[in-house]
Amino acid sequence: MSLFSMRFGRAVAVAALFAAMPLQAAQAQPSDMPMKAMSGKAMHDPAKSERRIKDLHDTLRITAAQEELWGNVAQTMRDNDKTRQASWADKAARGKAMNAADHLKFMQIMTDQHASGLKQLVPQFEALYVVLSPEQKKLADKAFTRHQRGEDRRRCERE
């Protein structure tokens, strides 16, 4: 087998892998559900967002003196959630008309929105973090480490 054909074969395999990724990811997305089943609650459940905010508030044991800074954090989380949910609603409205390139573009949009949301959230959270007690900081560190490992996401999905 020539070097060219081995490289070509690898390139085809990699291309196939990347082509399959959006299709696999799309299988679990709400846009593939029948539109009748996509109620507004299924697309966006504000109660779930509020539960996450309340859980974090309770986990961090926010005091009355910290409420104003916490309010900024919570509002930023709500704003980010509204932006994300609007994108999901747009995707659901487009439904099965989306092709592989559209799915990749959607993933890019969601990634950009996530990065933008973090740019908004980080300064709000940093302002809160500096006034947390050492015990609260430990709780925050643990909560965010757990979230990054996906433990919170899996727990939320089970609720």
Rosetta constraint file for C-alpha pairs under 8 A:
AtomPair CA 1 CA 5 HARMONIC 6.62 0.50
AtomPair CA 1 CA 6 HARMONIC 6.92 0.50
AtomPair CA 2 CA 6 HARMONIC 6.40 0.50
AtomPair CA 3 CA 7 HARMONIC 6.22 0.50
AtomPair CA 4 CA 8 HARMONIC 6.01 0.50
AtomPair CA 5 CA 9 HARMONIC 5.91 0.50
AtomPair CA 6 CA 10 HARMONIC 6.27 0.50
AtomPair CA 7 CA 11 HARMONIC 6.13 0.50
AtomPair CA 8 CA 12 HARMONIC 6.17 0.50
AtomPair CA 9 CA 13 HARMONIC 6.21 0.50
AtomPair CA 10 CA 14 HARMONIC 6.17 0.50
AtomPair CA 11 CA 15 HARMONIC 6.08 0.50
AtomPair CA 12 CA 16 HARMONIC 6.07 0.50
AtomPair CA 13 CA 17 HARMONIC 6.20 0.50
AtomPair CA 14 CA 18 HARMONIC 6.30 0.50
AtomPair CA 15 CA 19 HARMONIC 6.02 0.50
AtomPair CA 16 CA 20 HARMONIC 6.08 0.50
AtomPair CA 17 CA 21 HARMONIC 6.34 0.50
AtomPair CA 18 CA 22 HARMONIC 7.44 0.50
AtomPair CA 19 CA 23 HARMONIC 7.34 0.50
AtomPair CA 19 CA 100 HARMONIC 7.40 0.50
AtomPair CA 20 CA 24 HARMONIC 6.18 0.50
AtomPair CA 21 CA 25 HARMONIC 6.14 0.50
AtomPair CA 22 CA 26 HARMONIC 5.82 0.50
AtomPair CA 22 CA 100 HARMONIC 6.44 0.50
AtomPair CA 22 CA 103 HARMONIC 6.14 0.50
AtomPair CA 22 CA 104 HARMONIC 6.44 0.50
AtomPair CA 23 CA 27 HARMONIC 6.30 0.50
AtomPair CA 23 CA 100 HARMONIC 6.92 0.50
AtomPair CA 23 CA 103 HARMONIC 7.99 0.50
AtomPair CA 24 CA 28 HARMONIC 7.44 0.50
AtomPair CA 25 CA 29 HARMONIC 6.92 0.50
AtomPair CA 26 CA 31 HARMONIC 7.77 0.50
AtomPair CA 26 CA 32 HARMONIC 7.25 0.50
AtomPair CA 26 CA 103 HARMONIC 7.38 0.50
AtomPair CA 27 CA 32 HARMONIC 6.52 0.50
AtomPair CA 28 CA 32 HARMONIC 7.44 0.50
AtomPair CA 29 CA 33 HARMONIC 7.65 0.50
AtomPair CA 30 CA 38 HARMONIC 7.40 0.50
AtomPair CA 30 CA 43 HARMONIC 7.29 0.50
AtomPair CA 30 CA 88 HARMONIC 7.90 0.50
AtomPair CA 30 CA 92 HARMONIC 6.42 0.50
AtomPair CA 31 CA 35 HARMONIC 7.76 0.50
AtomPair CA 31 CA 91 HARMONIC 6.22 0.50
AtomPair CA 31 CA 92 HARMONIC 4.16 0.50
AtomPair CA 31 CA 93 HARMONIC 7.43 0.50
AtomPair CA 31 CA 94 HARMONIC 7.63 0.50
AtomPair CA 31 CA 95 HARMONIC 4.94 0.50
AtomPair CA 31 CA 96 HARMONIC 6.97 0.50
AtomPair CA 32 CA 92 HARMONIC 7.72 0.50
AtomPair CA 32 CA 95 HARMONIC 6.50 0.50
AtomPair CA 32 CA 96 HARMONIC 6.60 0.50
AtomPair CA 33 CA 37 HARMONIC 6.60 0.50
AtomPair CA 33 CA 38 HARMONIC 6.81 0.50
AtomPair CA 34 CA 38 HARMONIC 6.72 0.50
AtomPair CA 35 CA 39 HARMONIC 7.92 0.50
AtomPair CA 35 CA 92 HARMONIC 7.77 0.50
AtomPair CA 35 CA 95 HARMONIC 7.99 0.50
AtomPair CA 37 CA 42 HARMONIC 7.95 0.50
AtomPair CA 38 CA 42 HARMONIC 5.68 0.50
AtomPair CA 38 CA 43 HARMONIC 6.31 0.50
AtomPair CA 39 CA 43 HARMONIC 6.42 0.50
AtomPair CA 40 CA 44 HARMONIC 5.99 0.50
AtomPair CA 40 CA 45 HARMONIC 7.67 0.50
AtomPair CA 41 CA 45 HARMONIC 4.98 0.50
AtomPair CA 43 CA 85 HARMONIC 7.20 0.50
AtomPair CA 43 CA 88 HARMONIC 7.19 0.50
AtomPair CA 43 CA 89 HARMONIC 6.50 0.50
AtomPair CA 44 CA 85 HARMONIC 6.06 0.50
AtomPair CA 45 CA 49 HARMONIC 7.00 0.50
AtomPair CA 46 CA 50 HARMONIC 6.18 0.50
AtomPair CA 47 CA 51 HARMONIC 6.02 0.50
AtomPair CA 48 CA 52 HARMONIC 6.35 0.50
AtomPair CA 49 CA 53 HARMONIC 6.31 0.50
AtomPair CA 49 CA 78 HARMONIC 7.21 0.50
AtomPair CA 49 CA 81 HARMONIC 7.32 0.50
AtomPair CA 50 CA 54 HARMONIC 6.01 0.50
AtomPair CA 51 CA 55 HARMONIC 5.89 0.50
AtomPair CA 52 CA 56 HARMONIC 6.18 0.50
AtomPair CA 53 CA 57 HARMONIC 6.13 0.50
AtomPair CA 53 CA 74 HARMONIC 6.32 0.50
AtomPair CA 53 CA 77 HARMONIC 7.70 0.50
AtomPair CA 54 CA 58 HARMONIC 6.06 0.50
AtomPair CA 55 CA 59 HARMONIC 5.91 0.50
AtomPair CA 56 CA 60 HARMONIC 6.00 0.50
AtomPair CA 56 CA 143 HARMONIC 7.94 0.50
AtomPair CA 57 CA 61 HARMONIC 6.10 0.50
AtomPair CA 57 CA 62 HARMONIC 5.82 0.50
AtomPair CA 57 CA 70 HARMONIC 7.80 0.50
AtomPair CA 58 CA 62 HARMONIC 6.77 0.50
AtomPair CA 59 CA 139 HARMONIC 6.88 0.50
AtomPair CA 59 CA 140 HARMONIC 7.75 0.50
AtomPair CA 59 CA 143 HARMONIC 7.76 0.50
AtomPair CA 60 CA 136 HARMONIC 5.50 0.50
AtomPair CA 60 CA 137 HARMONIC 7.87 0.50
AtomPair CA 60 CA 139 HARMONIC 5.93 0.50
AtomPair CA 60 CA 140 HARMONIC 6.07 0.50
AtomPair CA 61 CA 136 HARMONIC 6.85 0.50
AtomPair CA 62 CA 66 HARMONIC 6.01 0.50
AtomPair CA 62 CA 67 HARMONIC 6.65 0.50
AtomPair CA 62 CA 70 HARMONIC 7.42 0.50
AtomPair CA 63 CA 67 HARMONIC 6.37 0.50
AtomPair CA 66 CA 70 HARMONIC 6.08 0.50
AtomPair CA 66 CA 128 HARMONIC 7.20 0.50
AtomPair CA 66 CA 131 HARMONIC 7.45 0.50
AtomPair CA 66 CA 132 HARMONIC 7.91 0.50
AtomPair CA 67 CA 71 HARMONIC 5.87 0.50
AtomPair CA 68 CA 72 HARMONIC 6.65 0.50
AtomPair CA 69 CA 73 HARMONIC 6.62 0.50
AtomPair CA 69 CA 124 HARMONIC 7.33 0.50
AtomPair CA 69 CA 127 HARMONIC 6.93 0.50
AtomPair CA 69 CA 128 HARMONIC 5.42 0.50
AtomPair CA 70 CA 74 HARMONIC 6.10 0.50
AtomPair CA 70 CA 125 HARMONIC 7.86 0.50
AtomPair CA 70 CA 128 HARMONIC 6.42 0.50
AtomPair CA 71 CA 75 HARMONIC 5.99 0.50
AtomPair CA 72 CA 76 HARMONIC 6.18 0.50
AtomPair CA 72 CA 124 HARMONIC 6.21 0.50
AtomPair CA 73 CA 77 HARMONIC 6.26 0.50
AtomPair CA 73 CA 121 HARMONIC 6.53 0.50
AtomPair CA 73 CA 124 HARMONIC 5.38 0.50
AtomPair CA 73 CA 125 HARMONIC 5.80 0.50
AtomPair CA 73 CA 128 HARMONIC 7.86 0.50
AtomPair CA 74 CA 78 HARMONIC 6.23 0.50
AtomPair CA 75 CA 79 HARMONIC 6.11 0.50
AtomPair CA 76 CA 80 HARMONIC 6.08 0.50
AtomPair CA 76 CA 117 HARMONIC 7.87 0.50
AtomPair CA 76 CA 120 HARMONIC 6.87 0.50
AtomPair CA 76 CA 121 HARMONIC 5.94 0.50
AtomPair CA 76 CA 124 HARMONIC 7.80 0.50
AtomPair CA 77 CA 81 HARMONIC 6.13 0.50
AtomPair CA 77 CA 121 HARMONIC 7.06 0.50
AtomPair CA 78 CA 82 HARMONIC 6.22 0.50
AtomPair CA 79 CA 83 HARMONIC 6.35 0.50
AtomPair CA 80 CA 84 HARMONIC 6.22 0.50
AtomPair CA 80 CA 114 HARMONIC 7.93 0.50
AtomPair CA 80 CA 117 HARMONIC 5.52 0.50
AtomPair CA 81 CA 85 HARMONIC 6.01 0.50
AtomPair CA 82 CA 86 HARMONIC 6.10 0.50
AtomPair CA 83 CA 87 HARMONIC 6.52 0.50
AtomPair CA 83 CA 113 HARMONIC 7.63 0.50
AtomPair CA 84 CA 88 HARMONIC 6.42 0.50
AtomPair CA 84 CA 110 HARMONIC 7.12 0.50
AtomPair CA 84 CA 113 HARMONIC 7.10 0.50
AtomPair CA 85 CA 89 HARMONIC 6.07 0.50
AtomPair CA 86 CA 90 HARMONIC 6.21 0.50
AtomPair CA 87 CA 91 HARMONIC 6.23 0.50
AtomPair CA 87 CA 110 HARMONIC 7.53 0.50
AtomPair CA 88 CA 92 HARMONIC 6.09 0.50
AtomPair CA 89 CA 93 HARMONIC 6.11 0.50
AtomPair CA 90 CA 94 HARMONIC 6.38 0.50
AtomPair CA 91 CA 95 HARMONIC 6.23 0.50
AtomPair CA 91 CA 106 HARMONIC 7.66 0.50
AtomPair CA 94 CA 98 HARMONIC 6.48 0.50
AtomPair CA 98 CA 102 HARMONIC 5.36 0.50
AtomPair CA 98 CA 103 HARMONIC 6.51 0.50
AtomPair CA 99 CA 103 HARMONIC 6.33 0.50
AtomPair CA 100 CA 104 HARMONIC 6.32 0.50
AtomPair CA 101 CA 105 HARMONIC 6.21 0.50
AtomPair CA 102 CA 106 HARMONIC 6.08 0.50
AtomPair CA 103 CA 107 HARMONIC 6.18 0.50
AtomPair CA 104 CA 108 HARMONIC 6.21 0.50
AtomPair CA 105 CA 109 HARMONIC 6.16 0.50
AtomPair CA 106 CA 110 HARMONIC 6.16 0.50
AtomPair CA 107 CA 111 HARMONIC 6.09 0.50
AtomPair CA 108 CA 112 HARMONIC 6.10 0.50
AtomPair CA 109 CA 113 HARMONIC 6.08 0.50
AtomPair CA 110 CA 114 HARMONIC 6.04 0.50
AtomPair CA 111 CA 115 HARMONIC 6.23 0.50
AtomPair CA 112 CA 116 HARMONIC 6.08 0.50
AtomPair CA 113 CA 117 HARMONIC 5.91 0.50
AtomPair CA 114 CA 118 HARMONIC 6.18 0.50
AtomPair CA 115 CA 119 HARMONIC 6.27 0.50
AtomPair CA 116 CA 120 HARMONIC 6.47 0.50
AtomPair CA 117 CA 121 HARMONIC 6.08 0.50
AtomPair CA 118 CA 122 HARMONIC 5.72 0.50
AtomPair CA 119 CA 123 HARMONIC 7.32 0.50
AtomPair CA 120 CA 124 HARMONIC 7.08 0.50
AtomPair CA 121 CA 125 HARMONIC 6.03 0.50
AtomPair CA 122 CA 126 HARMONIC 5.92 0.50
AtomPair CA 123 CA 127 HARMONIC 6.17 0.50
AtomPair CA 124 CA 128 HARMONIC 6.58 0.50
AtomPair CA 125 CA 129 HARMONIC 5.91 0.50
AtomPair CA 126 CA 130 HARMONIC 6.28 0.50
AtomPair CA 127 CA 131 HARMONIC 7.24 0.50
AtomPair CA 128 CA 132 HARMONIC 6.57 0.50
AtomPair CA 129 CA 137 HARMONIC 6.82 0.50
AtomPair CA 132 CA 136 HARMONIC 5.53 0.50
AtomPair CA 132 CA 137 HARMONIC 5.89 0.50
AtomPair CA 133 CA 137 HARMONIC 6.15 0.50
AtomPair CA 134 CA 138 HARMONIC 6.34 0.50
AtomPair CA 135 CA 139 HARMONIC 6.36 0.50
AtomPair CA 136 CA 140 HARMONIC 6.10 0.50
AtomPair CA 137 CA 141 HARMONIC 6.01 0.50
AtomPair CA 138 CA 142 HARMONIC 6.12 0.50
AtomPair CA 139 CA 143 HARMONIC 6.03 0.50
AtomPair CA 140 CA 144 HARMONIC 6.11 0.50
AtomPair CA 141 CA 145 HARMONIC 6.06 0.50
AtomPair CA 142 CA 146 HARMONIC 6.01 0.50
AtomPair CA 143 CA 147 HARMONIC 6.15 0.50
AtomPair CA 144 CA 148 HARMONIC 6.13 0.50
AtomPair CA 145 CA 149 HARMONIC 6.43 0.50
AtomPair CA 146 CA 150 HARMONIC 6.52 0.50
AtomPair CA 146 CA 151 HARMONIC 5.59 0.50
AtomPair CA 146 CA 152 HARMONIC 6.46 0.50
AtomPair CA 147 CA 151 HARMONIC 5.70 0.50
AtomPair CA 147 CA 152 HARMONIC 5.00 0.50
AtomPair CA 147 CA 153 HARMONIC 6.75 0.50
AtomPair CA 150 CA 154 HARMONIC 6.20 0.50
AtomPair CA 151 CA 155 HARMONIC 6.20 0.50
AtomPair CA 152 CA 156 HARMONIC 6.04 0.50
AtomPair CA 153 CA 157 HARMONIC 6.13 0.50
AtomPair CA 154 CA 158 HARMONIC 6.40 0.50
AtomPair CA 155 CA 159 HARMONIC 6.59 0.50
